[in-house]
Amino acid sequence: MKLRRASLLSLVAAVAAIMLVTPPSAVAAPPTSAVEVSPTTVQRGQTFTVSQTVYNADATSTIEGGKATLYGKESSLPGIVDLVSCPGAFACDMLGGSIRGGVGSVTPGQSKTVVFTFRVKDDAPLGSVTLQHQFVGDNYSFEILDGPVLTVTGTPSTADLGVTLTASPRGILTSSIDYTVKVTNAGPATASGIRVASTLGNGLGFTGSSACSHPSGTKIVNCDFPSLASGASVTAKFSVAAGLLTIGPVKTTAKITQSSVADPNAANNTSTSTCTAITGLLLSC
């Protein structure tokens, strides 16, 4: 009888021990959509990125025609930004108040990522907007989620302009040189009233241009550009001729001398091109 009682007590203790074992905690599934925004405070004309990862949380169905989709909660997102690029998507578009990146079929438990690059419109409304995001499919769409708040501030007051000057002889036996002035704007602001002044090398004389001017009695050629948006570039050309007695290197220097906004980087505002006159009719650049 004592042996039976001891066995019964051991059985009860074993069952109790099993019941007290803490079950392993379940691993939470990723959200059906998640975004990272950088930066979250942007100026008009500035670019920023939104990295959106979509996840198929449906264990039984493939999401067909999947799209990483973004919205603005308080105002239409397409009214605030222009789409620049969307690597990770096979196609991107704007539909109504949404911006979408196609990711194709997404099987259960699979995730895909699209990195959107946007440029804030020059006339974008100032203030804050909640960036909403969603995983949308042709056969099923998950819920819309609230993301970070994007804040748009006023038009920036600086533009990083840069200039390059290139030269090429006009033919083989010639005394003429064609110069090309190229101005780029790395932003963030649009610049206007841009002037590039090129100082001609010794022995060179201005012969003509459809876009640039030559003040009489000077060695200066002025190329004026009325406006240049952030991320854009523009060119102008002018021609010169070397004198018959010009021999040796001749150096022409182009410099940005004026613009409507401040330039935070003066290091790229000057460019020099050197040609060599071997004879009055033989030039190399």
N, C-alpha and C positions, 0 to 999 in steps of 0.2 A: 504494500500500500504506500509506503514511503517513496519507493522508486517511481510509482505512477504519479504521485503528487509532485515530485521533483521534475519529472518530465513535463508535466502540465505547466509548471511555473516557467520552465525554460522556453516552452513554446510561446507563452504569453509575452515574455520578455523579448523574444525575437520578433514577434509581430509588432510590438510597440516600437522597437528600434527601426523597423522598416517604415512605419508610419511617420516617424520623426525625421526621416531623411529628407532634406530640403531638395526639391526638384531643381534641376539646372535651369537657369534663367534663359528665356528665349532671346535670340538675337533679333533686334528690331530691323525690319526691312527698310531700305532706303526710301526717301520720299519719292513720289512719282515725278516730281520736278524740283530741282534745286538750282539756284543761281548765285554767281559771284560777280560783283560789279566793281570796276576800278577805272577811275576814281568815282566816288559817289557825289562829289561836288564838282561841277563843270561850268565852264564859261561858254557863252555863245561863240561858235566857231571852233570849239575844242572837240577832240575825239575822245571816246572812252570805250571800254569793252564790257560785254556781258557774256559770261561763260555759263551756259545752261545745260544741265545734265538731266535727261529724261529717263525714267525707269518703268518697266512694265511690271506692275505689282499684281497683275492678274495671273494666277498660277495655271490657268487652263487655256487661255486664248492668246494668240498672236495679235498684236496691234498692227493693223494694216494702214499704210499711208501715214505713218507717224510724223508729227510736226512738233518741234520745239517752238512754243508760241509765247509772245510777250505782249503785254498791254500796259497802258497807263491808267491808274485807277481814277484819278481826279480829272485828267484830261487826256485826249488822244495822243498816244505815243508817236504815230506818224506825223503829227503836227508839231512835234518837238524836235525830232531827229531825222537825219537822212542815213540810210543804210550804206555803209562803205564796203563791207565784206562779211562773209559768214563761213569760214572754213569749218568742216565737219558736216556740213549740209550739202546735199546734191543740188539744191536750188533754194532760193530765198525769195519771199515776196511780201507785199503789204496787202492786207485784206481788211477793209473797213478800218477799225481802230486797232488792228493787230499787226504784228510783224512775225513772220513764220519762217522757220528753217526746216526743210524736209529731211527726214532721216530714214524714210522707207519703213520696211517691216521690222518690228521689234518683238522678239520671242519672249515668253514668260521668263522673268528674272534677268533679262538683258537690259543694258543701259547704253545710251549714246549721248555724245556731247557736241554741242555747236557753240562756237565762239563768235559772237556778233561784235563787229566794230561799227560804232555809230559816230556821226558828226552832228553836234548840236547846231540847229538852224540859226542863221544870223538874226532872225526875228522870233526865235523861240520865246514863249512867255516865261517871265522870270518867276522863280518860286520853286516849290517842292512838289514832286509827284511820286506816288507809291508805284514801284515797278511790280506788276503782277505777272505771273508765269503759269503755264499749263502744258500738260502733255495731251495733245489732241491727235486722234486717229480717225480714219474713215469709218471704222466699225465701233469705236468706243472712245470716249474722252474722259479723262480724269478731272478732278476738281481744280478750280482756279485758286492759286495760292498767292498770298501777299509776300513780296520780297522787300529788298532795301528801298529806302527813300532816296530818290535822285533830286539834287538841288541844282537849279540853273541860276547862275549869276550873270551880271551884266557883261557887255562886250569888253573884251580885254583891250588894254591900251598899248600893247607891245606886239611887234612882229619881227621875227628873225629873218631878215632879208639876206640873200647872198648873190654874188655876181661872178660869172666866169666870162673870160674873153678868149676867143679862139681866132686864129688867122690862117688863111690859105692863099697862096699865090693864084692869080687868075690866069692859068695857063703855064706853059713851060718857059718860053722866052718872053718874059713880061716884066714890067716894072710895077704892075698893079697888085694890090693885096686886098682881099675881102675879109673884113672883120665881122664876127658875130658876137653880140652881147646877149648873154642869157641871165635873167634875174629869176630867182626862186624865192618863195615865201614859205618858210617852215612854221609860220603862225606864232601864236594862236590867232592874231587879229588879221583882218583884211587891211592891206596898205593901199594908199592912194597917193597921187602926186609924187611918184617916184622919178628921180632923175639919176642917170648914170653919166658921169662926165669922163670921157676918155682923152688922155693926153697923148698926142702923137709923138712918136720917136723922131729924133733928128733926121732930116733928109726926107721925111714923109709929108705929103700934102694931101688934103682932103679933096676927093673928086666927086662924091655924090652919095646920097642916101634917100630912100623914100620914107624913112621913119625917124631919122636923126637930123639935127641941125648943126651948122658950123658957124659960130660967130666970126665975122670978118676980122682978119688981122690976128687971129689967135691960132694956137695949136690944139684947141679943144673941140671935141665933138660931143654934143649933148643928145642923149637918147632919153625921151620922156615916156613914161607909162602911166596912164590915168588911174588904173586900179589893178590890184592883184590879190586874189583871194588866198586864204590859208591853204597850203598844199598845192598851189598852182605855180606855173612858171610861164615866162614870156620871153621872146627873143626879138632882137632888132639887128639890122645889118647896115654897115657903111663901107665905102671903098676909099682907098688911098692910093697914091702913086709915089714911087721912090724916084728921087732925082737921078740924073745920069751919072753924077759924080758920087752917089751914095755907095759906100763900101763898108762892109763889116756889119756887126749886129745893130739892129734898130729895135728899141723896146717901146711898146705902147702899153699904157696902164689905164684900166677902167676902174672907176670908184663910184660907189653910191654916195651921192652928196646931199640928197634930201628925200624925205618921206613924210607922210602925214602922222605916223605914229613912231614912238621910240623903238630903237633896235637894241635889244639886250646883248647882242653878240656882234661886235664890230670886226672880229677877226676874219670874217668871210665877206667883208664889204669891198675888198680890193682884189683885182686880178690883173696879172701881167702876161703879155704874150710877146715873145722875142722872135724876130725874123732876121735872117742874115743875107745881106746883099753881096753876092760874089762879084758881079759886075752890074752895070746899070740895067741889064736885061736878064739877069739870072738871080732869082730869089729863092730862098728855102725857109720854110716856117715849120 
